[in-house]
Amino acid sequence: MAQYLGIFVMLVLSTLFALVSWGMSRFAASQRPTAAKEAPFECGIVPAFEPVERFPVRFYLVAMIFIIFDIEVVFLYPWAVIFHQLGRFGLVEMLVFALAVVVAFAYLVSNGALEWGPAKRLRRVESPLVRTTASTVRKVPSSERAA
């Protein structure tokens, strides 16, 4: 148990720090809200108007790609350092990990993460055949319904 004493002390200190910080900001701060305090803060610049369109979701998909490859590099470097000590087991584990990264990348690309151009509009092609209930619904005679 003596080996875990340091971890326990750090856990207690971090919890205590979080609670004291929250308590001081809750009880010591002034409680006089104003319009300026309630407004969103944009790097010190007061927004003159609302943005024309919403921020594109594709930006977040690119950020997810960055995070995926960043995590891969974080795990790939230590693996490369001790590659010979791990042997075949380490190679198989890294291949499984690389497969998971490739699958995640393929998912993001299939969702259009790298397509930054204007949205493609599909043209609707009118069919020469006019479909009506008379042409698509088969009328069942009353003698077949009873059977």
N, C-alpha and C positions, 0 to 999 in steps of 0.2 A: 504493500500500500504506500510505502514511502516514495516509490517511483512516481506515483500519480499525484503527489502533493503539489508539485509545481503547476500542473494542469488545473487542479482544483482551485488553487490560489488565483490563477489568471482568470478562471471562469467567474469567481466571486468578485474580483476587482473589476472586470469588464461589466458585469451586471450592475454592480454598485455605481460605476461611472455613468452608465446609461440612465439609471434611475435618478441619480443626483442631477444630471444634465436636464433631463425631462422635467423634473420637479422645479428646478431653478427657472427654466424658461416658462413654465406654467404659472408659477406663483410670483415671481419677481418682475415679470414683464408688465408694462402698462397695458391696460385693457380699454383703450380709446380708439376704436376703429374709425378710420376716415376713408374717403373715396380713394385717396392716393395710396393708402396702405392696402386697400382691397384690390387694386388694379394689378394686372400681371406685370412683372418686371422683365423688361426686354433690354438687358445690357445698358440700362440707364437712359434708353431712348423711349420717349413716350410715343406709342403708336398713334399715327394720325388717322389711319383707316384700317378696316379689317382686310385680311388678305383676300385676293380674288378667288382663289380656289384652295381646296384643302391640300395639305402636304402629301405628296404621293407615297403610297405604301411601298413602292418599289425601293425607295431609299432604305427602308428598314430591312427589306430582303437582302440588299447589298451589305448592310451592316451584319446581318446574320451570316452571310458568306464569309465576311472578314473574321467573325468570331469563330466559325467552324475551322478555318484554316489556321487561325491563331492558336486555338487549342491543339490542333494537330501538331504544330511546330513545338509547342510546349511539351508534348509527350514524345515527339519524335527525336528531339535532341538527346534527352537522357538515354533513350533506347539505343541510339547510335553510339553513345559513349561506351556502353557495356554490352554491345551486340555479341561479341565472342563469348562472353560469360553466360549469356542466356541460351545460346545454342538454337536448336530447331524450335523449341517451345516459344522463345522470344520472337522468332520470325513468324510463326503461325499467329501468335497474338497480335503482332503489329499488322499482319495482313487482314485480320478480322477488324481491327480498328480502322485501317485504311478503307476497307469495304464500307464500314458504317459512314465514314466521311464522304465517300463517293456517292453513296445512296442519298445522304442529306443534300449534297451539292446537286445531284440530278433532280431531286424534288424541288429545290429552289429554282433551278433553271426551267423546269417544266411549268412552274407557276409564273414565269415571266420576269424573274428577278433581273435579268440582264437586258431586257427590252426597254429602252428608254425613249424610243421614238413615239410619235403620236399614235394614239389608239387606232387600230384598224377597224373600220366599220364594215360590217357584212352587208352585202347587197341582197335584197330579197328578190328572188326570181319568181315571177308569177307563173303558175302552172296553166297550161292551155286547157286542162280538163277542169271543169267546174264541178266541185263536189257538193252534193246536196243530200238531204236525208233520204230522198228517193233513190239515189244512186249508191249510197253506202250502207244503208240499213236494209237487210233482207226481210221482207214481209213474210211472217209465218202464218199460214192458214189456221183458222180456228180449230180444225180437226186435229192438227199436229199438237196444238197447245194442250188439248185435253189428255193426250196419251202419255 
